[in-house]
């Protein structure tokens, strides 16, 4: 299977020399614009959101980015991997199991990502740990191997659950050669990163009457532009102006639903966590975790002449001492 090269720098609209912080900011800007909850065209927005996530999954990870840069420098002209192993670029590492790859659709990741960065495995010659045995007819019975692939799941899907149509086209060998199977995959509420959805008997067929392997879809959370997952809880940053932290304020913070308003108490300091109950992910008992907003105090990069006068006046009259005297 020829694999088309994905230009992740182009996807995020950054230069190849862009520092990590610039890549992060580019991702957040594009992810906010194309997030399915806010995109005007839901279908195209969802597709673009997945492309952006895939690009950041690689460029936002120093080791993956290094491997990607090495691979890109050696990619053959024409944008597709050669079909013969000897002609493949140095950096090509076929998934364990077989030189004949599987082609997935609907997982949220491109074939390029699946081949080089997902750790997907499977193949007709990737036997299970159990040894083969002879059947009553005298044929050698060999259980079919399992097949694994990553499934990109948004935090909204992890919260509410969803249905996903996934297709699997098998290698051009064996009984199922070239045939595409379509599965309606249910993503139940409360799924966690790393959990697997099992489709029994949908892996590689067994030999000599032995059972087929299974198909496993491993959940990978899509990066959210504002929210992070820690166990059952959701975390975000809450940027405040100095006067909001000092005087108190009511501010909006993002959630997995509509934004919610929280009260910032007067004298709030940087690093303070504001807790919103029941705005995390569902636990096993159905009760949702919490949302934590961590305060960051931001100062303006530039000020007007009038503001400069006011800041200087405050500095003169305030008895506040941020540092202990030596």
Buried (B, 14 or more C-beta within 10 A) or exposed (E): BEBEBBBBBEBBEBEEEBEEEEBBBBBBBBBBBBBBEEBEEEEEBBBBBBBBBBBBBBBBBEEBBEBBBEBBEEBEEEEBBBEEEEEBBEBBEBBEBBEBBBBBEBBBBBBBBBBBBBEBBBBBEBBBEEEBEEEEEEEEBBBBBBBBBBBBBBBBBBBBBBEBEBEBBBBEBBEBEEEEEEBEBEBEBBBEEEBEBEBEEBBBBBBBEBBBBBBBBBBBBBBBBBBBBEEBBBBBEBEBBEEBBBEEBEBEBBBBEEEEEBEBEEEBEEEBEBEBEEBBBBEEEEEBBBBBBBBEBEEEEEEEEEEEEEEEEEEEEEEEEEEEEE
